[in-house]
């Protein structure tokens, strides 16, 4: 999993591309973009919750500090670090 602790600044907006139903949970940086792979299905917000937990772990912050700004039902999401 990629270490994203250098992005953990209050007020920072972090754009990610999500791939649900992946074979493994992972956070990687590809071509300068952050990609998050989760194994759960995109039903009822399960994938978004898994992405929040994985991203928080990669950033080294609590899940409660991440707020979803855009993309609740989209593959491209933007989180703000409070």
C-alpha positions, -999 to +999 in steps of 0.1 A: +000+000+000+013+035-009+023+058+019+003+090+015+012+106+048+028+136+030-007+145+018-021+146+053-026+184+057-058+198+072-080+211+044-063+191+017-086+177-010-076+143-023-090+130-056-091+092-060-102+068-087-120+037-072-121+002-086-147-019-067-148-057-068-110-059-071-090-090-062-073-072-033-075-040-012-048-016-022-039+021-026-015+028-054-002+058-072-004+054-110+008+082-133+004+107-105-031+097-097-043+079-066-061+046-073-079+027-046-089-009-052-115-025-028-129-060-028-164-051-018-193-045-041-206-010-048-240-015-031-254+008-004-222+027+002-202-003+011-174+004-014-173+041-003-169+031+033-141+007+024-124+033+004-126+058+033-111+032+057-083+023+033-075+059+024-074+069+061-049+041+068-027+052+039-028+088+051-022+078+087-053+096+100-086+086+116-115+077+093-136+105+110-112+131+096-121+123+060-151+138+044-165+128+011-169+160-010-179+147-044-186+113-060-208+094-036-220+071-064-192+077-089-158+060-094-140+093-092-142+107-056-129+137-038-122+136-001-113+165+022-091+160+052-105+179+083 
